[in-house]
Amino acid sequence: MRRSEIRETIFRLLFMKQFNSREDMEEQVSVYLDNLRSGVVEEKYSASVTAEDEAYIRDKLGKIMDRLPEIDDLLNHTARGWKTNHMGSADLSALRLAVYEIRYDPDIPEGVAINEAVELAKRYGEDNSGAFVNGILGEIVRKTQAAADNKENGAKSDAVAPEEAKTATLENEKADAATTKDEKAASEEGDTQ
C-alpha cells in the first residue's frame, strides 16, 4: 500500500473509533482489514494489504488512540467556537490523524499531514470541511512553531546570560578597584595633612 492509502485506512479506523470503545476496536480493526483484503471494502488497493502494512496500521492507530486526550485537548484549545464533541466525525478523524502526524511523527512533513487531512475532509466531510480542517491545522502549526521559536530564543538568552554575568562581574571588579584606589589615595592624602 502507498502511504496515502495507509493514511486513508487509519482515517477510516479513527472514524470507527468514535462509535466503538477502545476494547472493541481491536476486533473492529481485524474485521475491517480482513474485509479490505477480501474486497468487501471496495478500494483500489484492497488486495495489496501486506502483513507489514497491517502491522504499521495497527501500531500507528494504537499510538494515535493513546494520545487522543492530548490531541483533543489541543483541538479544543485551537478551534475557536468548536469543541471536538461538536465537530463532524470525518473532520474530527482527519484532524486527529493530522495532529498526531504534526506533533508526534517526525517522519511525516507538516505540509503532507495538512494536505492529506484536507483531502480526506473534502472527500468524506461536508462542503466546508476542507477549509475547516486546513484552518485549524494551520493554527496548530503556527502555535507549534511559535513555541519552538520561544524555546530556541530562551535557550539563546540562557546561553548569553553567563557571558553577560561575566561582563557585569568584571565591571563590578573594576569599579571596586577604582573605589579602593580612590579610597587609598584619599587616605594617603589625609595622612599627609
Contacts in CASP RR format, 6 or more apart in sequence:
PFRMAT RR
TARGET T0000
AUTHOR 0000-0000-0000
METHOD contacts of the structure
MODEL  1
MRRSEIRETIFRLLFMKQFNSREDMEEQVSVYLDNLRSGVVEEKYSASVT
AEDEAYIRDKLGKIMDRLPEIDDLLNHTARGWKTNHMGSADLSALRLAVY
EIRYDPDIPEGVAINEAVELAKRYGEDNSGAFVNGILGEIVRKTQAAADN
KENGAKSDAVAPEEAKTATLENEKADAATTKDEKAASEEGDTQ
1 9 0 8 1.000
1 45 0 8 1.000
1 48 0 8 1.000
1 49 0 8 1.000
1 50 0 8 1.000
1 53 0 8 1.000
2 45 0 8 1.000
4 116 0 8 1.000
5 43 0 8 1.000
5 45 0 8 1.000
5 48 0 8 1.000
6 53 0 8 1.000
6 56 0 8 1.000
6 57 0 8 1.000
6 60 0 8 1.000
7 97 0 8 1.000
7 116 0 8 1.000
7 120 0 8 1.000
8 43 0 8 1.000
8 120 0 8 1.000
9 32 0 8 1.000
9 33 0 8 1.000
9 36 0 8 1.000
9 49 0 8 1.000
9 57 0 8 1.000
10 57 0 8 1.000
10 60 0 8 1.000
10 61 0 8 1.000
10 64 0 8 1.000
10 97 0 8 1.000
11 93 0 8 1.000
11 94 0 8 1.000
11 97 0 8 1.000
11 120 0 8 1.000
11 124 0 8 1.000
12 32 0 8 1.000
12 93 0 8 1.000
13 25 0 8 1.000
13 28 0 8 1.000
13 29 0 8 1.000
13 32 0 8 1.000
13 57 0 8 1.000
13 61 0 8 1.000
14 61 0 8 1.000
14 64 0 8 1.000
14 93 0 8 1.000
14 96 0 8 1.000
14 97 0 8 1.000
15 89 0 8 1.000
15 90 0 8 1.000
15 93 0 8 1.000
15 124 0 8 1.000
16 25 0 8 1.000
16 28 0 8 1.000
16 32 0 8 1.000
17 25 0 8 1.000
17 65 0 8 1.000
17 93 0 8 1.000
18 89 0 8 1.000
18 92 0 8 1.000
18 93 0 8 1.000
20 28 0 8 1.000
22 65 0 8 1.000
25 61 0 8 1.000
25 65 0 8 1.000
29 57 0 8 1.000
29 58 0 8 1.000
29 61 0 8 1.000
32 41 0 8 1.000
33 49 0 8 1.000
33 54 0 8 1.000
33 57 0 8 1.000
35 41 0 8 1.000
36 43 0 8 1.000
36 46 0 8 1.000
36 49 0 8 1.000
37 46 0 8 1.000
37 47 0 8 1.000
37 49 0 8 1.000
38 46 0 8 1.000
39 46 0 8 1.000
39 47 0 8 1.000
60 100 0 8 1.000
60 105 0 8 1.000
63 100 0 8 1.000
63 104 0 8 1.000
64 71 0 8 1.000
64 96 0 8 1.000
64 97 0 8 1.000
64 100 0 8 1.000
67 100 0 8 1.000
67 104 0 8 1.000
68 96 0 8 1.000
71 96 0 8 1.000
71 99 0 8 1.000
71 100 0 8 1.000
71 103 0 8 1.000
72 84 0 8 1.000
72 96 0 8 1.000
74 99 0 8 1.000
74 103 0 8 1.000
74 140 0 8 1.000
75 84 0 8 1.000
75 87 0 8 1.000
75 92 0 8 1.000
75 95 0 8 1.000
75 96 0 8 1.000
75 99 0 8 1.000
75 136 0 8 1.000
76 83 0 8 1.000
76 84 0 8 1.000
78 136 0 8 1.000
78 139 0 8 1.000
78 140 0 8 1.000
78 143 0 8 1.000
79 87 0 8 1.000
79 136 0 8 1.000
84 92 0 8 1.000
87 95 0 8 1.000
88 125 0 8 1.000
88 126 0 8 1.000
88 129 0 8 1.000
90 120 0 8 1.000
90 121 0 8 1.000
90 124 0 8 1.000
90 125 0 8 1.000
90 126 0 8 1.000
90 129 0 8 1.000
91 121 0 8 1.000
91 125 0 8 1.000
91 126 0 8 1.000
91 129 0 8 1.000
91 130 0 8 1.000
91 132 0 8 1.000
91 133 0 8 1.000
93 120 0 8 1.000
93 124 0 8 1.000
94 117 0 8 1.000
94 118 0 8 1.000
94 120 0 8 1.000
94 121 0 8 1.000
94 124 0 8 1.000
94 129 0 8 1.000
94 133 0 8 1.000
95 117 0 8 1.000
95 133 0 8 1.000
95 136 0 8 1.000
95 137 0 8 1.000
97 113 0 8 1.000
97 117 0 8 1.000
97 120 0 8 1.000
98 113 0 8 1.000
98 114 0 8 1.000
98 116 0 8 1.000
98 117 0 8 1.000
98 133 0 8 1.000
98 137 0 8 1.000
99 137 0 8 1.000
99 140 0 8 1.000
101 108 0 8 1.000
101 112 0 8 1.000
101 113 0 8 1.000
102 108 0 8 1.000
102 110 0 8 1.000
102 113 0 8 1.000
102 114 0 8 1.000
102 137 0 8 1.000
102 140 0 8 1.000
102 141 0 8 1.000
102 144 0 8 1.000
103 140 0 8 1.000
103 144 0 8 1.000
105 113 0 8 1.000
110 141 0 8 1.000
113 137 0 8 1.000
114 134 0 8 1.000
114 137 0 8 1.000
114 138 0 8 1.000
114 141 0 8 1.000
117 133 0 8 1.000
117 134 0 8 1.000
117 137 0 8 1.000
118 130 0 8 1.000
118 133 0 8 1.000
118 134 0 8 1.000
118 137 0 8 1.000
121 129 0 8 1.000
121 130 0 8 1.000
121 132 0 8 1.000
121 133 0 8 1.000
122 129 0 8 1.000
122 130 0 8 1.000
END
